[in-house]
Amino acid sequence: MKRIYNKLVRDKIPQIISNNNQVCSTKILSDELYLKMLDQKLKEECNEYIESNDIEELADLTEVILAILNARGISYNELEKIRHSKLERSGGFTKKIFLESVTDNDMSADNS
């Protein structure tokens, strides 16, 4: 039985398939298509984590993020600098704050 996947997989998956006495068809992606497939993989792994809350899915998410950084020529240290800057500027998520609404102060109503 032939199953169609059409998705980006980890580097050792073809060998694992072969070791299970199965045959797979693969191709090497262009840089542009690779980035597009990484974005799809990011969504896939995020959805899998949301559905399962399995820590292994977070590990998969991290692996995809590292692959995206590498493909875009961005170091992990650069990402950490950006993350730290945003943390300093806007804070993190440790206080569990849920924003319900924001209302503009209409200063012109006071001046009528």
Biopython code that builds the backbone (N, CA, C, O; Angstrom):
import numpy as np
from Bio.PDB.StructureBuilder import StructureBuilder

atoms = [
    (1, "MET", "N", (0.837, -1.177, 0.000)),
    (1, "MET", "CA", (0.000, 0.000, 0.000)),
    (1, "MET", "C", (0.890, 1.250, 0.000)),
    (1, "MET", "O", (1.827, 1.355, 0.791)),
    (2, "LYS", "N", (0.588, 2.184, -0.886)),
    (2, "LYS", "CA", (1.345, 3.427, -1.004)),
    (2, "LYS", "C", (0.635, 4.536, -0.230)),
    (2, "LYS", "O", (-0.563, 4.759, -0.408)),
    (3, "ARG", "N", (1.385, 5.228, 0.632)),
    (3, "ARG", "CA", (0.858, 6.359, 1.385)),
    (3, "ARG", "C", (1.577, 7.628, 0.914)),
    (3, "ARG", "O", (2.799, 7.633, 0.762)),
    (4, "ILE", "N", (0.827, 8.685, 0.689)),
    (4, "ILE", "CA", (1.380, 9.952, 0.227)),
    (4, "ILE", "C", (1.530, 10.884, 1.433)),
    (4, "ILE", "O", (0.586, 11.066, 2.202)),
    (5, "TYR", "N", (2.713, 11.469, 1.594)),
    (5, "TYR", "CA", (2.972, 12.379, 2.701)),
    (5, "TYR", "C", (3.205, 13.822, 2.234)),
    (5, "TYR", "O", (2.622, 14.755, 2.787)),
    (6, "ASN", "N", (4.043, 14.000, 1.233)),
    (6, "ASN", "CA", (4.354, 15.332, 0.712)),
    (6, "ASN", "C", (4.645, 16.338, 1.827)),
    (6, "ASN", "O", (3.999, 17.382, 1.915)),
    (7, "LYS", "N", (5.607, 16.020, 2.664)),
    (7, "LYS", "CA", (5.979, 16.920, 3.746)),
    (7, "LYS", "C", (7.460, 16.798, 4.059)),
    (7, "LYS", "O", (8.100, 15.799, 3.731)),
    (8, "LEU", "N", (7.985, 17.820, 4.692)),
    (8, "LEU", "CA", (9.371, 17.833, 5.143)),
    (8, "LEU", "C", (9.513, 16.866, 6.309)),
    (8, "LEU", "O", (8.689, 16.859, 7.224)),
    (9, "VAL", "N", (10.564, 16.049, 6.271)),
    (9, "VAL", "CA", (10.807, 15.090, 7.357)),
    (9, "VAL", "C", (12.240, 15.235, 7.854)),
    (9, "VAL", "O", (13.097, 15.823, 7.194)),
    (10, "ARG", "N", (12.468, 14.681, 9.031)),
    (10, "ARG", "CA", (13.822, 14.693, 9.604)),
    (10, "ARG", "C", (14.781, 13.898, 8.715)),
    (10, "ARG", "O", (14.368, 13.009, 7.971)),
    (11, "ASP", "N", (16.060, 14.235, 8.808)),
    (11, "ASP", "CA", (17.081, 13.696, 7.913)),
    (11, "ASP", "C", (17.203, 12.175, 7.915)),
    (11, "ASP", "O", (17.533, 11.590, 6.883)),
    (12, "LYS", "N", (16.950, 11.532, 9.029)),
    (12, "LYS", "CA", (17.142, 10.080, 9.120)),
    (12, "LYS", "C", (15.896, 9.268, 8.774)),
    (12, "LYS", "O", (15.945, 8.038, 8.770)),
    (13, "ILE", "N", (14.784, 9.938, 8.485)),
    (13, "ILE", "CA", (13.534, 9.226, 8.207)),
    (13, "ILE", "C", (13.647, 8.294, 6.998)),
    (13, "ILE", "O", (13.171, 7.163, 7.088)),
    (14, "PRO", "N", (14.249, 8.698, 5.870)),
    (14, "PRO", "CA", (14.371, 7.747, 4.752)),
    (14, "PRO", "C", (15.123, 6.463, 5.137)),
    (14, "PRO", "O", (14.741, 5.371, 4.717)),
    (15, "GLN", "N", (16.184, 6.596, 5.930)),
    (15, "GLN", "CA", (16.933, 5.408, 6.356)),
    (15, "GLN", "C", (16.096, 4.545, 7.294)),
    (15, "GLN", "O", (16.137, 3.318, 7.206)),
    (16, "ILE", "N", (15.347, 5.167, 8.181)),
    (16, "ILE", "CA", (14.466, 4.416, 9.085)),
    (16, "ILE", "C", (13.422, 3.657, 8.286)),
    (16, "ILE", "O", (13.121, 2.504, 8.596)),
    (17, "ILE", "N", (12.869, 4.288, 7.267)),
    (17, "ILE", "CA", (11.891, 3.624, 6.400)),
    (17, "ILE", "C", (12.531, 2.437, 5.700)),
    (17, "ILE", "O", (11.956, 1.350, 5.643)),
    (18, "SER", "N", (13.727, 2.656, 5.167)),
    (18, "SER", "CA", (14.457, 1.574, 4.485)),
    (18, "SER", "C", (14.760, 0.420, 5.434)),
    (18, "SER", "O", (14.650, -0.744, 5.048)),
    (19, "ASN", "N", (15.141, 0.733, 6.671)),
    (19, "ASN", "CA", (15.424, -0.307, 7.664)),
    (19, "ASN", "C", (14.186, -1.135, 8.008)),
    (19, "ASN", "O", (14.302, -2.255, 8.506)),
    (20, "ASN", "N", (13.009, -0.584, 7.742)),
    (20, "ASN", "CA", (11.749, -1.299, 7.966)),
    (20, "ASN", "C", (11.275, -2.016, 6.706)),
    (20, "ASN", "O", (10.096, -2.345, 6.572)),
    (21, "ASN", "N", (12.220, -2.256, 5.776)),
    (21, "ASN", "CA", (11.929, -2.956, 4.522)),
    (21, "ASN", "C", (10.826, -2.293, 3.712)),
    (21, "ASN", "O", (9.992, -2.963, 3.103)),
    (22, "GLN", "N", (10.836, -0.960, 3.717)),
    (22, "GLN", "CA", (9.913, -0.193, 2.906)),
    (22, "GLN", "C", (10.720, 0.687, 1.970)),
    (22, "GLN", "O", (11.905, 0.928, 2.201)),
    (23, "VAL", "N", (10.086, 1.160, 0.925)),
    (23, "VAL", "CA", (10.740, 2.021, -0.050)),
    (23, "VAL", "C", (10.032, 3.368, -0.039)),
    (23, "VAL", "O", (8.803, 3.442, -0.034)),
    (24, "CYS", "N", (10.835, 4.438, -0.035)),
    (24, "CYS", "CA", (10.234, 5.775, -0.071)),
    (24, "CYS", "C", (10.805, 6.570, -1.239)),
    (24, "CYS", "O", (11.893, 6.288, -1.740)),
    (25, "SER", "N", (10.050, 7.551, -1.646)),
    (25, "SER", "CA", (10.481, 8.457, -2.699)),
    (25, "SER", "C", (10.713, 9.817, -2.049)),
    (25, "SER", "O", (9.853, 10.327, -1.332)),
    (26, "THR", "N", (11.893, 10.403, -2.308)),
    (26, "THR", "CA", (12.247, 11.699, -1.722)),
    (26, "THR", "C", (12.836, 12.606, -2.788)),
    (26, "THR", "O", (13.173, 12.158, -3.884)),
    (27, "LYS", "N", (12.956, 13.865, -2.462)),
    (27, "LYS", "CA", (13.676, 14.817, -3.306)),
    (27, "LYS", "C", (14.286, 15.873, -2.397)),
    (27, "LYS", "O", (13.840, 16.066, -1.266)),
    (28, "ILE", "N", (15.301, 16.548, -2.897)),
    (28, "ILE", "CA", (15.955, 17.633, -2.168)),
    (28, "ILE", "C", (15.313, 18.941, -2.626)),
    (28, "ILE", "O", (15.206, 19.200, -3.825)),
    (29, "LEU", "N", (14.895, 19.752, -1.679)),
    (29, "LEU", "CA", (14.184, 20.989, -1.977)),
    (29, "LEU", "C", (15.136, 22.136, -2.290)),
    (29, "LEU", "O", (16.274, 22.162, -1.823)),
    (30, "SER", "N", (14.650, 23.081, -3.087)),
    (30, "SER", "CA", (15.384, 24.338, -3.299)),
    (30, "SER", "C", (15.344, 25.113, -1.985)),
    (30, "SER", "O", (14.522, 24.827, -1.115)),
    (31, "ASP", "N", (16.228, 26.084, -1.845)),
    (31, "ASP", "CA", (16.251, 26.895, -0.626)),
    (31, "ASP", "C", (14.909, 27.574, -0.384)),
    (31, "ASP", "O", (14.428, 27.613, 0.749)),
    (32, "GLU", "N", (14.305, 28.106, -1.435)),
    (32, "GLU", "CA", (13.021, 28.807, -1.317)),
    (32, "GLU", "C", (11.911, 27.866, -0.865)),
    (32, "GLU", "O", (11.139, 28.198, 0.035)),
    (33, "LEU", "N", (11.833, 26.700, -1.486)),
    (33, "LEU", "CA", (10.798, 25.734, -1.110)),
    (33, "LEU", "C", (11.073, 25.144, 0.271)),
    (33, "LEU", "O", (10.139, 24.840, 1.013)),
    (34, "TYR", "N", (12.343, 24.983, 0.617)),
    (34, "TYR", "CA", (12.716, 24.495, 1.944)),
    (34, "TYR", "C", (12.184, 25.430, 3.032)),
    (34, "TYR", "O", (11.619, 24.965, 4.023)),
    (35, "LEU", "N", (12.359, 26.740, 2.858)),
    (35, "LEU", "CA", (11.847, 27.704, 3.832)),
    (35, "LEU", "C", (10.323, 27.638, 3.922)),
    (35, "LEU", "O", (9.757, 27.733, 5.011)),
    (36, "LYS", "N", (9.670, 27.479, 2.792)),
    (36, "LYS", "CA", (8.209, 27.363, 2.776)),
    (36, "LYS", "C", (7.765, 26.108, 3.531)),
    (36, "LYS", "O", (6.809, 26.151, 4.305)),
    (37, "MET", "N", (8.460, 24.997, 3.303)),
    (37, "MET", "CA", (8.111, 23.737, 3.979)),
    (37, "MET", "C", (8.428, 23.797, 5.471)),
    (37, "MET", "O", (7.726, 23.192, 6.281)),
    (38, "LEU", "N", (9.486, 24.529, 5.836)),
    (38, "LEU", "CA", (9.787, 24.722, 7.263)),
    (38, "LEU", "C", (8.663, 25.494, 7.947)),
    (38, "LEU", "O", (8.286, 25.184, 9.077)),
    (39, "ASP", "N", (8.135, 26.496, 7.259)),
    (39, "ASP", "CA", (7.003, 27.247, 7.827)),
    (39, "ASP", "C", (5.795, 26.337, 8.024)),
    (39, "ASP", "O", (5.107, 26.426, 9.041)),
    (40, "GLN", "N", (5.537, 25.462, 7.051)),
    (40, "GLN", "CA", (4.435, 24.505, 7.191)),
    (40, "GLN", "C", (4.698, 23.542, 8.343)),
    (40, "GLN", "O", (3.793, 23.209, 9.109)),
    (41, "LYS", "N", (5.946, 23.101, 8.456)),
    (41, "LYS", "CA", (6.328, 22.177, 9.533)),
    (41, "LYS", "C", (6.150, 22.841, 10.892)),
    (41, "LYS", "O", (5.718, 22.198, 11.849)),
    (42, "LEU", "N", (6.479, 24.117, 10.977)),
    (42, "LEU", "CA", (6.310, 24.870, 12.221)),
    (42, "LEU", "C", (4.839, 24.857, 12.653)),
    (42, "LEU", "O", (4.532, 24.625, 13.822)),
    (43, "LYS", "N", (3.941, 25.107, 11.706)),
    (43, "LYS", "CA", (2.499, 25.068, 12.002)),
    (43, "LYS", "C", (2.070, 23.667, 12.427)),
    (43, "LYS", "O", (1.321, 23.500, 13.389)),
    (44, "GLU", "N", (2.551, 22.667, 11.701)),
    (44, "GLU", "CA", (2.201, 21.267, 11.996)),
    (44, "GLU", "C", (2.626, 20.890, 13.415)),
    (44, "GLU", "O", (1.836, 20.333, 14.177)),
    (45, "GLU", "N", (3.860, 21.192, 13.759)),
    (45, "GLU", "CA", (4.369, 20.824, 15.081)),
    (45, "GLU", "C", (3.667, 21.614, 16.188)),
    (45, "GLU", "O", (3.410, 21.081, 17.267)),
    (46, "CYS", "N", (3.362, 22.872, 15.919)),
    (46, "CYS", "CA", (2.647, 23.684, 16.899)),
    (46, "CYS", "C", (1.253, 23.099, 17.150)),
    (46, "CYS", "O", (0.824, 22.970, 18.296)),
    (47, "ASN", "N", (0.557, 22.752, 16.078)),
    (47, "ASN", "CA", (-0.774, 22.147, 16.220)),
    (47, "ASN", "C", (-0.705, 20.822, 16.968)),
    (47, "ASN", "O", (-1.574, 20.525, 17.788)),
    (48, "GLU", "N", (0.319, 20.029, 16.692)),
    (48, "GLU", "CA", (0.466, 18.750, 17.394)),
    (48, "GLU", "C", (0.689, 18.974, 18.886)),
    (48, "GLU", "O", (0.164, 18.225, 19.710)),
    (49, "TYR", "N", (1.470, 20.005, 19.241)),
    (49, "TYR", "CA", (1.668, 20.296, 20.658)),
    (49, "TYR", "C", (0.349, 20.747, 21.300)),
    (49, "TYR", "O", (-0.004, 20.286, 22.385)),
    (50, "ILE", "N", (-0.368, 21.638, 20.636)),
    (50, "ILE", "CA", (-1.629, 22.145, 21.178)),
    (50, "ILE", "C", (-2.617, 21.003, 21.411)),
    (50, "ILE", "O", (-3.330, 20.991, 22.415)),
    (51, "GLU", "N", (-2.658, 20.055, 20.493)),
    (51, "GLU", "CA", (-3.580, 18.925, 20.617)),
    (51, "GLU", "C", (-3.164, 17.946, 21.710)),
    (51, "GLU", "O", (-4.020, 17.359, 22.372)),
    (52, "SER", "N", (-1.860, 17.766, 21.906)),
    (52, "SER", "CA", (-1.392, 16.703, 22.802)),
    (52, "SER", "C", (-0.799, 17.198, 24.120)),
    (52, "SER", "O", (-0.811, 16.474, 25.115)),
    (53, "ASN", "N", (-0.280, 18.428, 24.134)),
    (53, "ASN", "CA", (0.490, 18.943, 25.274)),
    (53, "ASN", "C", (1.694, 18.061, 25.594)),
    (53, "ASN", "O", (2.168, 18.046, 26.730)),
    (54, "ASP", "N", (2.179, 17.339, 24.614)),
    (54, "ASP", "CA", (3.321, 16.439, 24.769)),
    (54, "ASP", "C", (4.616, 17.234, 24.634)),
    (54, "ASP", "O", (4.810, 17.946, 23.649)),
    (55, "ILE", "N", (5.497, 17.113, 25.618)),
    (55, "ILE", "CA", (6.763, 17.850, 25.618)),
    (55, "ILE", "C", (7.624, 17.499, 24.407)),
    (55, "ILE", "O", (8.429, 18.322, 23.971)),
    (56, "GLU", "N", (7.471, 16.298, 23.856)),
    (56, "GLU", "CA", (8.231, 15.923, 22.654)),
    (56, "GLU", "C", (7.864, 16.812, 21.468)),
    (56, "GLU", "O", (8.695, 17.070, 20.598)),
    (57, "GLU", "N", (6.630, 17.273, 21.439)),
    (57, "GLU", "CA", (6.218, 18.179, 20.361)),
    (57, "GLU", "C", (6.912, 19.535, 20.505)),
    (57, "GLU", "O", (7.208, 20.189, 19.505)),
    (58, "LEU", "N", (7.171, 19.959, 21.740)),
    (58, "LEU", "CA", (7.943, 21.190, 21.938)),
    (58, "LEU", "C", (9.382, 20.997, 21.467)),
    (58, "LEU", "O", (9.991, 21.922, 20.931)),
    (59, "ALA", "N", (9.923, 19.800, 21.665)),
    (59, "ALA", "CA", (11.264, 19.499, 21.165)),
    (59, "ALA", "C", (11.270, 19.570, 19.634)),
    (59, "ALA", "O", (12.215, 20.079, 19.031)),
    (60, "ASP", "N", (10.202, 19.053, 19.014)),
    (60, "ASP", "CA", (10.089, 19.138, 17.551)),
    (60, "ASP", "C", (9.992, 20.589, 17.096)),
    (60, "ASP", "O", (10.614, 20.977, 16.107)),
    (61, "LEU", "N", (9.217, 21.384, 17.812)),
    (61, "LEU", "CA", (9.104, 22.812, 17.491)),
    (61, "LEU", "C", (10.475, 23.483, 17.560)),
    (61, "LEU", "O", (10.836, 24.267, 16.682)),
    (62, "THR", "N", (11.221, 23.174, 18.595)),
    (62, "THR", "CA", (12.556, 23.754, 18.758)),
    (62, "THR", "C", (13.460, 23.355, 17.598)),
    (62, "THR", "O", (14.217, 24.180, 17.087)),
    (63, "GLU", "N", (13.386, 22.109, 17.184)),
    (63, "GLU", "CA", (14.210, 21.636, 16.064)),
    (63, "GLU", "C", (13.863, 22.385, 14.784)),
    (63, "GLU", "O", (14.753, 22.747, 14.014)),
    (64, "VAL", "N", (12.576, 22.619, 14.557)),
    (64, "VAL", "CA", (12.155, 23.359, 13.365)),
    (64, "VAL", "C", (12.630, 24.808, 13.450)),
    (64, "VAL", "O", (13.094, 25.365, 12.455)),
    (65, "ILE", "N", (12.521, 25.417, 14.619)),
    (65, "ILE", "CA", (12.982, 26.792, 14.794)),
    (65, "ILE", "C", (14.479, 26.891, 14.520)),
    (65, "ILE", "O", (14.928, 27.828, 13.860)),
    (66, "LEU", "N", (15.241, 25.945, 15.015)),
    (66, "LEU", "CA", (16.687, 25.948, 14.763)),
    (66, "LEU", "C", (16.992, 25.781, 13.276)),
    (66, "LEU", "O", (17.929, 26.394, 12.764)),
    (67, "ALA", "N", (16.207, 24.956, 12.581)),
    (67, "ALA", "CA", (16.399, 24.771, 11.140)),
    (67, "ALA", "C", (16.070, 26.056, 10.383)),
    (67, "ALA", "O", (16.756, 26.406, 9.423)),
    (68, "ILE", "N", (15.021, 26.760, 10.815)),
    (68, "ILE", "CA", (14.654, 28.029, 10.180)),
    (68, "ILE", "C", (15.769, 29.053, 10.379)),
    (68, "ILE", "O", (16.150, 29.749, 9.438)),
    (69, "LEU", "N", (16.287, 29.147, 11.593)),
    (69, "LEU", "CA", (17.392, 30.073, 11.861)),
    (69, "LEU", "C", (18.572, 29.769, 10.949)),
    (69, "LEU", "O", (19.132, 30.669, 10.323)),
    (70, "ASN", "N", (18.947, 28.491, 10.878)),
    (70, "ASN", "CA", (20.076, 28.078, 10.048)),
    (70, "ASN", "C", (19.834, 28.420, 8.579)),
    (70, "ASN", "O", (20.720, 28.940, 7.901)),
    (71, "ALA", "N", (18.634, 28.124, 8.095)),
    (71, "ALA", "CA", (18.314, 28.378, 6.687)),
    (71, "ALA", "C", (18.322, 29.870, 6.363)),
    (71, "ALA", "O", (18.600, 30.258, 5.229)),
    (72, "ARG", "N", (18.023, 30.691, 7.337)),
    (72, "ARG", "CA", (17.996, 32.141, 7.133)),
    (72, "ARG", "C", (19.319, 32.810, 7.513)),
    (72, "ARG", "O", (19.454, 34.031, 7.425)),
    (73, "GLY", "N", (20.293, 31.998, 7.936)),
    (73, "GLY", "CA", (21.606, 32.537, 8.271)),
    (73, "GLY", "C", (21.616, 33.346, 9.556)),
    (73, "GLY", "O", (22.405, 34.280, 9.703)),
    (74, "ILE", "N", (20.742, 32.990, 10.484)),
    (74, "ILE", "CA", (20.638, 33.694, 11.763)),
    (74, "ILE", "C", (21.135, 32.759, 12.856)),
    (74, "ILE", "O", (20.720, 31.602, 12.923)),
    (75, "SER", "N", (22.012, 33.252, 13.703)),
    (75, "SER", "CA", (22.540, 32.407, 14.770)),
    (75, "SER", "C", (21.555, 32.337, 15.929)),
    (75, "SER", "O", (20.700, 33.207, 16.092)),
    (76, "TYR", "N", (21.690, 31.295, 16.723)),
    (76, "TYR", "CA", (20.866, 31.156, 17.917)),
    (76, "TYR", "C", (21.141, 32.312, 18.874)),
    (76, "TYR", "O", (20.230, 32.787, 19.552)),
    (77, "ASN", "N", (22.396, 32.766, 18.932)),
    (77, "ASN", "CA", (22.746, 33.905, 19.787)),
    (77, "ASN", "C", (22.012, 35.173, 19.355)),
    (77, "ASN", "O", (21.586, 35.962, 20.198)),
    (78, "GLU", "N", (21.862, 35.371, 18.040)),
    (78, "GLU", "CA", (21.110, 36.525, 17.547)),
    (78, "GLU", "C", (19.651, 36.438, 17.984)),
    (78, "GLU", "O", (19.062, 37.432, 18.409)),
    (79, "LEU", "N", (19.076, 35.250, 17.877)),
    (79, "LEU", "CA", (17.696, 35.048, 18.314)),
    (79, "LEU", "C", (17.558, 35.352, 19.800)),
    (79, "LEU", "O", (16.603, 36.006, 20.219)),
    (80, "GLU", "N", (18.510, 34.880, 20.590)),
    (80, "GLU", "CA", (18.470, 35.115, 22.029)),
    (80, "GLU", "C", (18.586, 36.602, 22.355)),
    (80, "GLU", "O", (17.942, 37.080, 23.288)),
    (81, "LYS", "N", (19.398, 37.335, 21.601)),
    (81, "LYS", "CA", (19.508, 38.785, 21.811)),
    (81, "LYS", "C", (18.170, 39.464, 21.540)),
    (81, "LYS", "O", (17.739, 40.332, 22.299)),
    (82, "ILE", "N", (17.524, 39.066, 20.462)),
    (82, "ILE", "CA", (16.214, 39.628, 20.118)),
    (82, "ILE", "C", (15.191, 39.259, 21.188)),
    (82, "ILE", "O", (14.400, 40.101, 21.614)),
    (83, "ARG", "N", (15.211, 38.001, 21.620)),
    (83, "ARG", "CA", (14.274, 37.549, 22.654)),
    (83, "ARG", "C", (14.491, 38.339, 23.945)),
    (83, "ARG", "O", (13.533, 38.783, 24.577)),
    (84, "HIS", "N", (15.751, 38.509, 24.328)),
    (84, "HIS", "CA", (16.063, 39.230, 25.557)),
    (84, "HIS", "C", (15.641, 40.690, 25.461)),
    (84, "HIS", "O", (15.130, 41.255, 26.428)),
    (85, "SER", "N", (15.851, 41.298, 24.311)),
    (85, "SER", "CA", (15.451, 42.684, 24.103)),
    (85, "SER", "C", (13.936, 42.836, 24.254)),
    (85, "SER", "O", (13.465, 43.779, 24.890)),
    (86, "LYS", "N", (13.180, 41.911, 23.671)),
    (86, "LYS", "CA", (11.722, 41.946, 23.793)),
    (86, "LYS", "C", (11.296, 41.683, 25.232)),
    (86, "LYS", "O", (10.322, 42.261, 25.714)),
    (87, "LEU", "N", (12.026, 40.811, 25.912)),
    (87, "LEU", "CA", (11.731, 40.523, 27.318)),
    (87, "LEU", "C", (11.919, 41.781, 28.158)),
    (87, "LEU", "O", (11.084, 42.095, 29.007)),
    (88, "GLU", "N", (13.011, 42.499, 27.923)),
    (88, "GLU", "CA", (13.273, 43.738, 28.657)),
    (88, "GLU", "C", (12.218, 44.802, 28.352)),
    (88, "GLU", "O", (11.755, 45.508, 29.248)),
    (89, "ARG", "N", (11.848, 44.903, 27.078)),
    (89, "ARG", "CA", (10.921, 45.940, 26.628)),
    (89, "ARG", "C", (9.473, 45.648, 27.030)),
    (89, "ARG", "O", (8.773, 46.544, 27.505)),
    (90, "SER", "N", (9.021, 44.415, 26.847)),
    (90, "SER", "CA", (7.602, 44.095, 27.032)),
    (90, "SER", "C", (7.333, 43.075, 28.121)),
    (90, "SER", "O", (6.176, 42.833, 28.463)),
    (91, "GLY", "N", (8.373, 42.474, 28.670)),
    (91, "GLY", "CA", (8.203, 41.450, 29.694)),
    (91, "GLY", "C", (8.014, 40.074, 29.073)),
    (91, "GLY", "O", (8.041, 39.901, 27.855)),
    (92, "GLY", "N", (7.822, 39.104, 29.960)),
    (92, "GLY", "CA", (7.604, 37.729, 29.516)),
    (92, "GLY", "C", (6.136, 37.351, 29.687)),
    (92, "GLY", "O", (5.248, 38.183, 29.502)),
    (93, "PHE", "N", (5.891, 36.113, 30.034)),
    (93, "PHE", "CA", (4.528, 35.634, 30.218)),
    (93, "PHE", "C", (4.335, 34.992, 31.586)),
    (93, "PHE", "O", (3.381, 34.240, 31.785)),
    (94, "THR", "N", (5.223, 35.276, 32.524)),
    (94, "THR", "CA", (5.194, 34.593, 33.814)),
    (94, "THR", "C", (4.079, 35.065, 34.739)),
    (94, "THR", "O", (3.677, 34.329, 35.640)),
    (95, "LYS", "N", (3.570, 36.283, 34.534)),
    (95, "LYS", "CA", (2.544, 36.821, 35.433)),
    (95, "LYS", "C", (1.123, 36.414, 35.042)),
    (95, "LYS", "O", (0.162, 36.779, 35.719)),
    (96, "LYS", "N", (0.990, 35.660, 33.955)),
    (96, "LYS", "CA", (-0.309, 35.107, 33.522)),
    (96, "LYS", "C", (-1.349, 36.191, 33.226)),
    (96, "LYS", "O", (-2.540, 35.971, 33.449)),
    (97, "ILE", "N", (-0.927, 37.342, 32.734)),
    (97, "ILE", "CA", (-1.823, 38.458, 32.464)),
    (97, "ILE", "C", (-2.633, 38.190, 31.197)),
    (97, "ILE", "O", (-2.074, 37.867, 30.149)),
    (98, "PHE", "N", (-3.954, 38.326, 31.303)),
    (98, "PHE", "CA", (-4.883, 38.145, 30.191)),
    (98, "PHE", "C", (-5.526, 39.491, 29.911)),
    (98, "PHE", "O", (-6.314, 39.972, 30.725)),
    (99, "LEU", "N", (-5.213, 40.111, 28.783)),
    (99, "LEU", "CA", (-5.737, 41.425, 28.428)),
    (99, "LEU", "C", (-7.139, 41.270, 27.878)),
    (99, "LEU", "O", (-7.344, 40.596, 26.868)),
    (100, "GLU", "N", (-8.101, 41.888, 28.534)),
    (100, "GLU", "CA", (-9.491, 41.777, 28.103)),
    (100, "GLU", "C", (-9.887, 42.878, 27.129)),
    (100, "GLU", "O", (-10.559, 42.607, 26.133)),
    (101, "SER", "N", (-9.482, 44.114, 27.399)),
    (101, "SER", "CA", (-9.855, 45.206, 26.502)),
    (101, "SER", "C", (-8.991, 46.425, 26.776)),
    (101, "SER", "O", (-8.294, 46.501, 27.788)),
    (102, "VAL", "N", (-9.051, 47.369, 25.858)),
    (102, "VAL", "CA", (-8.376, 48.657, 25.995)),
    (102, "VAL", "C", (-9.350, 49.718, 25.497)),
    (102, "VAL", "O", (-9.944, 49.566, 24.430)),
    (103, "THR", "N", (-9.514, 50.780, 26.258)),
    (103, "THR", "CA", (-10.381, 51.884, 25.854)),
    (103, "THR", "C", (-9.546, 53.143, 25.738)),
    (103, "THR", "O", (-8.759, 53.463, 26.629)),
    (104, "ASP", "N", (-9.722, 53.864, 24.623)),
    (104, "ASP", "CA", (-9.005, 55.119, 24.431)),
    (104, "ASP", "C", (-9.569, 56.172, 25.373)),
    (104, "ASP", "O", (-10.782, 56.249, 25.568)),
    (105, "ASN", "N", (-8.706, 56.971, 25.951)),
    (105, "ASN", "CA", (-9.141, 58.144, 26.703)),
    (105, "ASN", "C", (-9.425, 59.239, 25.700)),
    (105, "ASN", "O", (-8.513, 59.695, 25.010)),
    (106, "ASP", "N", (-10.671, 59.672, 25.606)),
    (106, "ASP", "CA", (-11.043, 60.700, 24.643)),
    (106, "ASP", "C", (-10.909, 62.060, 25.282)),
    (106, "ASP", "O", (-11.837, 62.564, 25.914)),
    (107, "MET", "N", (-9.741, 62.648, 25.111)),
    (107, "MET", "CA", (-9.445, 63.956, 25.714)),
    (107, "MET", "C", (-10.257, 65.065, 25.063)),
    (107, "MET", "O", (-10.508, 66.081, 25.711)),
    (108, "SER", "N", (-10.684, 64.916, 23.797)),
    (108, "SER", "CA", (-11.429, 65.965, 23.108)),
    (108, "SER", "C", (-12.807, 66.163, 23.712)),
    (108, "SER", "O", (-13.360, 67.258, 23.604)),
    (109, "ALA", "N", (-13.390, 65.139, 24.348)),
    (109, "ALA", "CA", (-14.706, 65.267, 24.972)),
    (109, "ALA", "C", (-14.644, 66.222, 26.152)),
    (109, "ALA", "O", (-15.635, 66.891, 26.446)),
    (110, "ASP", "N", (-13.503, 66.307, 26.841)),
    (110, "ASP", "CA", (-13.349, 67.195, 27.975)),
    (110, "ASP", "C", (-13.211, 68.650, 27.553)),
    (110, "ASP", "O", (-13.465, 69.554, 28.349)),
    (111, "ASN", "N", (-12.810, 68.884, 26.304)),
    (111, "ASN", "CA", (-12.552, 70.241, 25.822)),
    (111, "ASN", "C", (-13.734, 70.866, 25.111)),
    (111, "ASN", "O", (-13.566, 71.930, 24.516)),
    (112, "SER", "N", (-14.922, 70.275, 25.133)),
    (112, "SER", "CA", (-16.052, 70.841, 24.396)),
    (112, "SER", "C", (-16.759, 71.929, 25.130)),
    (112, "SER", "O", (-17.729, 72.489, 24.619)),
]
sb = StructureBuilder()
sb.init_structure("model")
sb.init_model(0)
sb.init_chain("A")
sb.init_seg("    ")
for serial, (resi, resn, name, xyz) in enumerate(atoms, 1):
    if name == "N":
        sb.init_residue(resn, " ", resi, " ")
    sb.init_atom(name, np.array(xyz, "f"), 0.0, 1.0, " ", f" {name:<3s}", serial, name[0])
structure = sb.get_structure()
